[in-house]
Structures are given as C-alpha cells and as structure tokens.
Amino acid sequence: MQGDPPGRQIDRAIGASLKELRQSRKQSARRLAKQSGISAAMVSRIENGLVSPSIDTLAALAEALEVPIISLFREARTDHTDYTLVRHGEGLRSTRISAGHSHEYVNLALHSRKDLRFQARRVILLRDGGPPPTYVGHGVVFVQAIEGEAVYRYGEARFKLAAGDTISVDAELNHGFEEVLTSEFVFLTVQAERP
C-alpha cells in the first residue's frame, strides 16, 4: 500500500510476484513448498507480504519455479523509469566517420541504467562509402537486414545477409559488416550490455 514503509512495500511486491509466478505455472502453494523445501505456511505468509523472506528462501523458491531470483522482484516499484518513442522518420541522425569510411545512422533508443546499457540504431551503409569498421565490445549485438545485401564478419566466419535476415552475436569477438554488395544496405542493430 502507498503509506507502507519501503520494506513493507517490497515484501508485498515479492509476495505478489511469487503468487503470480506460482499460479501461472498452475502450481499449488503446497506443491511449491514441497519442491522448494519451504513450509506451506511460510509460502502463504510470503505471498501475502507478511514476512521479509531471506535471500536463501527466495533462491529456493526461484529454483523451484525455474526462474531467476530477480523475477521475484518484478513488482517492486522504482523511483523512475524511462521510455523512448520514435515516430516514423524521426530519431537522432548521426554520421560515423572512421579511416576511409563514413555512414549514416539514426539512434532509435538508448537506455543507460546501472545494470544495463541498451541501444538501437537504423544504419545505412553505401557500397562506395569505404570499408565499414569492425567492432569488439561486450554484451550481445542483434542485426536485422532491412534493405539490400552485405557480408557480415564474425571472427573468422562470414555471412551474407539480405533483407529479412537476422544475426545475433556475442560482441566480444571481432564483428561488423565487411562488404556492401548492393548500392545501399540498410539494417537495424540492437546492442545490450552491462555498463
């Protein structure tokens, strides 16, 4: 409830998440208790926000439900959240220039939190724009070809991508477009990493 102290609000949020996860799996509180090694009475008290469960208790419940422990905190409120809405044809337009190459891109989303950095861009590569750069980073990169064809390099592997194709890679290995095969190649790229 709104007037509750912060600790009580978190207990209620954990309880609501636990109950929702349990019910979505069509699991009784008694069965969850047996699988987790936590008493049925304790499961009930947690679901009703009446106790502050220990990390060990939360870990046992999360394991029994086959979810990450953070899933039990998903109803907890935060002080703020951000969203980005980019309408068709909008976004922050930028140009990247590197040795012998330049390309245009539009930033569609950028979220920077203490636990995650997320960005999405629409990029246009031109065949006569020079050799595109390759990258090494952290996290995961997702690419979807929108128009045209190009060769994507991932370490020693090469992939020809055409409109509609997607690839996702671990960013810690050398990656990026190596050659543009059509006059223009347009793609969407999304990257998520820990800061």
N, C-alpha and C positions, 0 to 999 in steps of 0.2 A: 504494500500500500504506500501511497505518497508520503505520509507522515512517519513511516517507519525509519529507524536509523539505517545507515547504509549496509551494515552487516546483515540485518534482518531482510532487507530488500534482496540481497544476494542469495540468502538462504531460500527465499520464496522463488527466486528465478531458477535456482538449481533444482528445486523441487518440481517446478512446472516443466522444465526441460526433461527431467528424469521421467516424469509421468507420461509426457508426450512421446518420448522415445520408446518407453515400455509398451504403451498402448499401440503405437504404430507398428510394433512387431507382434501384436496380438498375444502379448505375454502377460500372465497374471503376476501380481506382486509376489505371491508365494513362490512361483517358479523362478522369478528373478532373484529372490532371496536365496533359494537353494543353489542356483548357478553361481552366485557371487560370494556365497558364504556369509552374507549379512542377514541378520534376522528379519523376518517379515514385518515385525513391529517397527524396526529401525527404518526399513524401506518406506513404510507408511508415514513415519514421522518426517523423513527427508522430503517425500513428495508433498507433504502439507506445510513445508517450510518451518517446522517446529524445532529443528536442530541444525547445528552447523557441522556438517559431516567432515571428517578428516580427509586428507589427501589420499590415504590408503583406502578408505571406504569408497571415495569417488573413483579411484583407479580400479577397484574390484567391480564396481557397478558398470563402469565403462567397458571393461574387458568382457563382462557377461553379456553386455548389449552389443559387443563388437563395434564400438565407436571410439574415436579418440576422446580423451578426457575433456578436451576443450568443448566438445558437443554439449556437455552438461552445463556450460556457462552461456549458451547461446541466447537465453532470455534475459541475461543480465544487461542492465541499461548502461550506456556510456554517456559521457558529458556531451559528445558531439559526433556526428557522422557527416561525411561529405558525399556528394554525388556530382556527376558530370553529365550534362545533357548537351549533345552537339547535334544540331539540326542539319539536314541535308545541305551540303555545300559550305558548311561552316567549319570552324576549327582553327587552331593557331597554325598558320602557314609558316614553314621554315625552309631554309636551304642548308644542306650539309655540303661543305667543301673539304676535300682531302686531296692529297697529292695526285694531280691529274684527273680528278673526278669531282663531279657535283651532282646532287639530285635534290628534288623537291619532296617534302613530306608535310603531312598535316597531323598535328597532335590531336587525337580524339579523346584521350583520357590520361590522367596522371593522378595517381593516389600514392601518397607517401605517409605511411604510418610507422610507428616504432617497430612493428613486426613484419612489415611487408611494403615493397615498392612495386607498383603496378603501372604499366604504361601501354597505350595502344596508339598505333600510327597507321595512316594510309600513306604509302610511299609510291612515287613514280620514278622509275629508272628509265633512262634513254639509252639506246644502243650506242649512240655516238657521245655519250656522257663520260666516257673513260671507264677504266676498270673499277667496279664498286669495291668499297672497303670490306674487309672481313673483320670479325669481332671475336673477342674472348671475354667472358663475363661470368656471372653467377646466375643461378636460378634456371628458369625454363623459358624458351622462346617458342612461340607458335606463329606460323606463317600461313596465310591463305592467299593463293594467287587469284586475282580478280580479272585482269585482262592481260593478254599476251603470253609469252613464253620466256623462260630464263633457266639457267643452270645454277642450282644451289649447291654449295660445298659444305660438307660437314666432316671435318677431319680429312681423311683420305677419300671419303665417299663423295660421289657426285650424283645429283638428282635433277632431272629435267622436270620443271613444274609448268603447268599450263592452267588456264582459268578453271577454277573449281578445286584444284589440288591443294592439299594442306600438308604441312610437315611440322612436327614439334621436336625440339632438341634440347638436350642439356647444354646450357650456354658455356660450360667450362671448356669445351673443345672448340677449336677454330671453326667458325661458321659464317656464312653470308653468301650473297649472290656473287657468282664468279663471271658469268657472261649473260648478257641480254640478247636473246635470239630474234626478237621482233623489234620493230622500231621503238616501241614503248612497252614497258612492263609495269603493271600496277598491282600492288599487293597490300594486304593488311598484316601488320605484325603486332603481336601482343607479347609482353615480357613481364614475368613476375619473379621477384627475388626478395630475399631478406636483405635489409639495408646493411 
